[in-house]
Amino acid sequence: MQPQPDLAAPPARLHPIQAAAGPHLLDVSMFWGATGGVRRVLTAKHERLKALGWRHTIIAPGAQGSGQLDCGGIPLPRSGGYRVVLSRARARRQMEFLAPDVIESADPYTLAWASLAAAESLQVPAVAFCHSNLPALAARLVGGPRGTATRRGFEAERWARRYLVGLYRHFDLVLAPSRGLADKLKAWGVPRVMVQPLGVDCSVFTPRAHDEAWRAGFCREHGLSPSTRLLVYTGRFAAEKNLQLLANAVRRLGPGHMLVAVGSGPLPPVGPQVLVLPPEHDASRLARLVASADAYVHAGDQETFGLGVLEAMACGTPVVVAAAGGLAELAEGAGLLVDQPRSHRWAEAMRASLAGNNAAQRRAALARAQAQDWPLVMTQLTQRYTALLGRSAAPALMPAGGLALPQLARHR
């Protein structure tokens, strides 16, 4: 393996961002593959923060483009394109060079520790956004599908919990995209946790994106009958997504049904009624596909939120999801929840969704998605950042009630 070159000079593309007015947020994450919700969230933030007068930079492995900086890394096998960052010192120097006002880490690995070191050096707030349930992932990785039911999985889950608490206790604020995950973090002993839902662009992901003519052409292009019922999944093809369960369930529905899986990763679904498509990076085209489908399906049992599900809800497309984690919280009362990882149970739920007796659920889903439109979410996020900056700049400030503002974490 070749040594990674050090950051010698600022990339030219960063100059316009550094020169702009307003606070500077630096987002860092190793979750920067061809697909995946974190990359899409950071990209959405980048577009919207500029409109709000903020400067925004992204540091990630392989990141390229305006306001983005590549921190290096080596490919992580069977991850769907993620890279592991090995040099904490190099990443820290990059962060210190950029001199942001707030640093936010979207993964709990090397870049998180580098973020803490840079924040301490720069004396700026450090925020952690918990996008994944690391203990659950560790239990599945070590214990297999049975997870904590095995001794090895149980020990792995316990170790990961201790690790997260040891890391996150140093951050000034820990954000979780769902209440269930936030409650878990608090129960494990993580301080300063707040719920921060993610957003959806309701001007793009909308029922108006439905296009019957395009759908007919899509079916012709892929050799499908115009009457084929399309059940779509978007995202990474990873073990915890349980995509083969979806493929098996669609096969139970019989001819005339197709699982359309859009994304990439090591474990794509296979079967005679599966159509696998590459990632769609154009939001408008993705919205058209999702809005024109008959249902959106997601069997992931370790999701902390479910960005693809929220986008489907915004499109008015019925959703069928696993009754677990962030998916259950997001779709409760707004979609069909499947409580067992059995293909016949999934087939029953899919059949019920395709029957079309779900107008009330679809209205609830649309209202929930519109309440999480990106402009509303970004307003909430920037208010959190501004509050942190206020505490950092004036820790002795006394509000009208006479109570001192909470202090930032300075025990890094």
VOGU-3710 file (C-alpha; in Angstrom, 3 decimals, decimal comma):
1> mqpqpdlaap> 0,000/0,000/0,000  1,403/3,368/-1,015  1,680/6,037/1,692  -0,926/8,767/1,451  0,453/12,166/0,452  0,139/14,883/3,033  -2,077/17,908/2,481  0,409/20,495/1,303  -1,789/23,289/0,006  -5,476/24,230/-0,096
11> parlhpiqaa> -7,261/22,915/-3,184  -8,240/25,751/-5,482  -11,905/24,724/-5,410  -12,093/25,494/-1,699  -11,094/29,136/-2,101  -14,576/30,511/-2,958  -16,089/28,778/0,073  -13,412/30,061/2,421  -13,970/33,581/1,153  -17,738/33,568/1,685
21> agphlldvsm> -19,445/35,176/4,649  -21,187/33,383/7,481  -20,315/30,550/9,866  -18,364/27,599/8,470  -19,614/24,033/9,065  -17,301/21,136/8,275  -18,950/17,742/7,733  -16,700/14,670/7,822  -17,598/11,047/7,110  -16,182/7,811/5,726
31> fwgatggvrr> -19,698/6,919/4,491  -19,120/8,216/0,962  -19,874/5,359/-1,414  -21,661/5,339/-4,747  -24,920/4,921/-2,840  -26,003/5,466/0,732  -28,063/7,921/2,702  -25,215/9,771/4,421  -23,686/10,988/1,169  -27,078/12,200/-0,013
41> vltakherlk> -27,713/13,970/3,292  -24,366/15,757/3,218  -24,899/16,776/-0,396  -28,343/18,141/0,433  -26,908/20,088/3,371  -24,195/21,525/1,127  -26,731/22,929/-1,315  -28,983/24,414/1,339  -26,467/25,834/3,777  -25,078/28,136/1,104
51> algwrhtiia> -28,566/29,566/0,572  -28,753/30,256/4,321  -25,485/32,193/4,314  -23,313/29,424/5,752  -20,030/28,098/4,432  -19,897/24,329/4,147  -17,114/21,870/3,419  -17,173/18,076/3,230  -14,176/15,871/4,032  -14,657/12,256/2,938
61> pgaqgsgqld> -12,701/9,457/1,238  -12,846/10,031/-2,501  -14,858/13,263/-2,228  -14,503/15,458/-5,299  -16,157/18,696/-6,291  -16,709/22,197/-5,047  -16,387/22,407/-1,284  -15,232/18,782/-0,965  -11,889/17,393/0,144  -10,581/13,842/-0,222
71> cggiplprsg> -9,056/12,468/2,997  -7,781/9,242/1,415  -8,461/5,726/2,591  -8,420/2,140/1,388  -11,429/0,197/0,038  -13,475/-1,636/2,663  -14,365/-5,085/1,279  -18,053/-5,917/0,863  -19,154/-2,463/1,989  -20,628/-1,146/-1,233
81> gyrvvlsrar> -17,831/1,306/-2,000  -16,868/2,713/1,386  -13,227/3,419/2,232  -11,489/3,101/5,583  -9,510/6,156/6,673  -6,259/5,078/8,297  -4,442/8,337/9,050  -6,047/10,237/11,899  -3,210/12,783/11,878  -3,643/13,632/8,199
91> arrqmeflap> -7,382/14,123/8,569  -6,834/16,280/11,620  -4,391/18,513/9,732  -6,900/18,919/6,916  -9,589/19,962/9,389  -7,306/22,384/11,197  -6,225/23,940/7,907  -9,856/24,634/6,966  -10,462/26,243/10,393  -14,244/25,724/10,548
101> dviesadpyt> -16,532/27,140/13,208  -18,269/23,778/13,819  -17,134/20,227/13,012  -19,694/17,464/12,554  -18,687/13,803/12,279  -21,080/11,401/10,580  -19,233/8,187/11,442  -17,836/6,776/14,718  -14,429/5,706/13,438  -11,089/7,350/12,625
111> lawaslaaae> -12,608/10,593/11,366  -14,624/10,987/14,564  -11,465/10,898/16,693  -9,738/13,247/14,259  -12,734/15,604/14,535  -12,416/15,701/18,308  -8,694/16,433/18,122  -9,184/19,198/15,560  -12,088/20,726/17,493  -9,987/20,791/20,652
121> slqvpavafc> -7,083/22,398/18,815  -9,315/25,011/17,159  -11,501/25,453/20,266  -14,703/24,977/18,276  -17,768/22,794/18,955  -17,752/19,161/17,840  -21,011/17,463/16,814  -21,559/13,748/16,198  -24,415/12,530/14,004  -25,191/8,879/14,753
131> hsnlpalaar> -26,301/7,477/11,393  -25,846/3,789/12,227  -26,535/1,420/15,095  -22,970/0,209/15,567  -23,781/-2,323/18,345  -26,424/-4,004/16,173  -24,068/-4,058/13,184  -21,282/-5,540/15,312  -23,609/-8,237/16,671  -24,646/-9,246/13,164
141> lvggprgtat> -21,097/-9,131/11,822  -19,735/-11,367/14,569  -22,780/-13,434/15,511  -24,364/-13,819/12,077  -28,105/-13,427/11,417  -28,888/-14,495/15,009  -26,880/-11,542/16,351  -27,000/-11,206/20,120  -28,634/-14,624/20,428  -25,110/-16,000/20,036
151> rrgfeaerwa> -22,447/-15,491/22,695  -20,028/-13,938/20,228  -22,711/-11,580/18,934  -23,698/-10,633/22,482  -20,089/-9,810/23,397  -19,592/-7,833/20,182  -22,715/-5,792/20,846  -21,611/-5,032/24,405  -18,126/-4,007/23,277  -19,552/-1,697/20,584
161> rrylvglyrh> -21,822/-0,022/23,144  -18,866/0,690/25,420  -16,884/2,018/22,476  -19,670/4,398/21,386  -20,141/5,770/24,890  -16,389/6,303/25,212  -16,342/8,202/21,928  -19,566/10,189/22,046  -19,096/11,478/25,607  -16,426/13,822/24,233
171> fdlvlapsrg> -18,757/15,536/21,742  -20,594/18,755/22,535  -23,769/17,443/20,892  -24,835/14,009/19,632  -27,652/13,945/17,078  -29,781/10,884/16,285  -32,244/10,747/13,368  -34,923/8,824/15,279  -36,316/8,890/18,797  -35,707/5,178/19,213
181> ladklkawgv> -31,989/5,538/18,518  -31,747/8,616/20,735  -33,347/6,691/23,588  -30,870/3,845/23,097  -27,901/6,204/23,178  -29,159/7,809/26,382  -29,820/4,421/27,986  -26,269/3,341/27,147  -24,921/6,436/28,919  -24,232/8,877/26,065
191> prvmvqplgv> -24,723/12,497/27,232  -26,047/15,517/25,307  -28,220/13,527/22,843  -30,932/15,189/20,753  -33,299/13,889/18,073  -32,665/15,406/14,647  -34,722/13,925/11,789  -33,349/14,011/8,275  -35,070/15,792/5,433  -36,525/15,285/1,978
201> dcsvftprah> -36,801/17,704/-0,927  -40,569/17,902/-1,345  -40,203/20,036/-4,474  -38,592/17,006/-6,198  -40,036/14,026/-4,329  -43,697/14,758/-4,855  -46,777/12,939/-6,196  -46,419/15,182/-9,259  -43,303/13,170/-10,186  -45,562/10,246/-11,168
211> deawragfcr> -45,319/9,767/-14,939  -47,544/7,118/-16,511  -46,021/7,523/-19,972  -42,513/7,120/-18,603  -43,615/4,034/-16,659  -44,981/2,443/-19,831  -41,682/3,114/-21,583  -39,744/1,715/-18,622  -41,724/-1,527/-18,820  -41,151/-1,807/-22,574
221> ehglspstrl> -37,411/-1,164/-22,154  -37,077/-3,997/-19,661  -39,375/-6,446/-21,411  -42,184/-6,175/-18,872  -45,898/-6,160/-19,446  -47,473/-2,710/-18,974  -49,605/-4,218/-16,199  -46,586/-5,406/-14,173  -46,747/-4,277/-10,564  -43,467/-2,564/-9,667
231> lvytgrfaae> -42,160/-2,768/-6,092  -39,067/-0,581/-5,708  -36,138/-0,484/-3,286  -33,394/2,149/-3,374  -30,101/2,120/-1,484  -27,121/-0,078/-0,699  -27,143/-3,809/-1,329  -25,876/-4,932/2,081  -26,604/-7,874/4,372  -28,587/-5,822/6,889
241> knlqllanav> -30,979/-4,663/4,125  -32,341/-8,240/3,758  -32,906/-7,804/0,039  -33,210/-11,508/-0,718  -36,169/-11,605/1,642  -37,855/-9,033/-0,598  -36,993/-11,018/-3,727  -38,444/-14,198/-2,242  -41,612/-12,395/-1,188  -42,149/-10,901/-4,647
251> rrlgpghmlv> -41,733/-14,355/-6,167  -44,533/-15,570/-3,880  -46,799/-12,911/-5,385  -46,569/-14,718/-8,708  -46,153/-13,518/-12,304  -46,798/-9,872/-13,036  -44,805/-8,567/-10,083  -41,240/-7,231/-10,176  -38,814/-6,092/-7,487  -36,868/-3,128/-8,874
261> avgsgplppv> -33,695/-2,714/-6,801  -31,808/0,518/-7,482  -28,341/0,820/-5,985  -25,087/-1,065/-5,578  -23,291/-3,257/-3,090  -21,998/-6,739/-2,424  -25,365/-8,482/-1,946  -27,879/-7,578/-4,666  -31,148/-9,520/-4,674  -31,451/-12,316/-7,219
271> gpqvlvlppe> -34,402/-14,119/-8,716  -36,616/-14,401/-11,792  -38,712/-11,414/-10,659  -35,861/-9,074/-9,784  -34,611/-6,149/-11,859  -31,355/-4,657/-10,555  -30,503/-1,133/-11,714  -27,403/0,991/-11,018  -27,543/3,897/-8,575  -29,533/6,893/-9,792
281> hdasrlarlv> -27,790/10,092/-8,740  -30,214/12,479/-10,422  -32,863/13,293/-7,821  -35,564/14,112/-10,380  -35,150/10,814/-12,221  -35,088/8,907/-8,944  -38,255/10,676/-7,794  -39,973/9,802/-11,086  -39,125/6,120/-10,627  -40,285/6,018/-7,013
291> asadayvhag> -43,468/8,022/-7,663  -44,361/5,819/-10,635  -43,944/2,550/-8,712  -46,812/0,661/-7,097  -45,072/0,336/-3,729  -41,774/1,023/-1,994  -40,352/-1,849/0,077  -37,545/-1,962/2,655  -36,756/-4,975/4,866  -33,764/-3,497/6,706
301> dqetfglgvl> -33,871/-4,359/10,405  -31,047/-2,065/11,557  -32,039/1,253/9,976  -31,744/4,356/12,110  -34,005/6,428/9,871  -34,854/5,390/6,279  -34,217/8,205/3,821  -35,500/6,216/0,844  -38,716/5,452/2,710  -39,222/9,150/3,487
311> eamacgtpvv> -38,730/9,998/-0,192  -41,340/7,422/-1,170  -43,764/8,846/1,378  -43,207/12,316/-0,101  -44,032/10,877/-3,532  -47,300/9,412/-2,285  -46,076/5,879/-2,980  -47,311/3,244/-0,481  -44,522/1,898/1,731  -44,059/-1,586/3,186
321> vaaagglael> -41,222/-1,745/5,710  -39,767/-3,866/8,477  -41,297/-3,233/11,897  -37,881/-2,429/13,341  -35,692/0,533/14,221  -36,077/3,835/12,445  -38,239/2,388/9,675  -41,003/1,426/12,092  -40,876/4,835/13,748  -40,970/6,658/10,411
331> aegagllvdq> -43,779/4,630/8,830  -45,985/3,983/11,886  -49,543/4,817/10,840  -48,300/5,839/7,394  -47,459/2,468/5,833  -47,570/-1,276/6,373  -45,156/-2,768/8,928  -43,985/-6,385/8,727  -43,001/-7,829/12,101  -41,365/-11,086/10,976
341> prshrwaeam> -38,543/-11,768/8,482  -40,578/-14,429/6,691  -41,202/-14,243/2,957  -44,858/-15,269/3,271  -45,517/-12,464/5,771  -43,860/-9,974/3,429  -45,860/-11,274/0,490  -49,083/-10,808/2,477  -48,167/-7,211/3,318  -47,157/-6,448/-0,273
351> raslagnnaa> -50,412/-7,912/-1,557  -52,389/-5,817/0,917  -50,525/-2,684/-0,142  -51,095/-3,372/-3,834  -54,825/-3,828/-3,167  -54,981/-0,058/-2,841  -57,003/0,292/0,348  -54,501/2,687/1,886  -55,677/6,219/1,119  -55,567/7,296/4,784
361> qrraalaraq> -52,063/5,919/5,211  -50,852/7,687/2,088  -52,289/11,003/3,286  -50,569/10,516/6,650  -47,324/9,599/4,903  -47,431/12,660/2,672  -48,126/14,968/5,630  -45,278/13,432/7,621  -42,847/13,844/4,743  -43,881/17,452/4,130
371> aqdwplvmtq> -43,233/18,197/7,805  -39,651/17,076/7,158  -39,069/19,133/4,034  -35,405/20,106/3,864  -35,949/23,861/4,433  -37,678/23,096/7,750  -35,033/20,575/8,783  -32,172/22,905/7,836  -33,673/25,707/9,880  -33,699/23,419/12,905
381> ltqrytallg> -30,156/22,219/12,247  -28,692/25,706/11,855  -30,418/26,765/15,058  -28,633/23,918/16,852  -25,284/24,944/15,367  -25,874/28,603/16,222  -26,714/27,692/19,814  -23,431/25,777/20,074  -21,511/28,708/18,632  -23,176/31,027/21,132
391> rsaapalmpa> -22,111/28,849/24,060  -18,593/28,534/22,695  -18,171/32,270/22,196  -19,831/33,369/25,430  -19,776/30,574/28,012  -20,456/32,999/30,862  -23,532/34,539/29,239  -26,598/34,502/31,488  -29,998/34,220/29,774  -33,064/36,087/30,989
401> gglalpqlar> -34,041/33,289/33,356  -30,750/33,624/35,221  -29,539/30,083/34,431  -26,105/29,632/32,888  -26,089/28,104/29,423  -24,856/24,479/29,343  -21,115/24,263/28,891  -19,477/22,562/25,934  -17,637/19,295/26,424  -14,047/20,229/27,207
411> hr> -12,850/16,896/28,568  -11,528/15,545/25,311
//
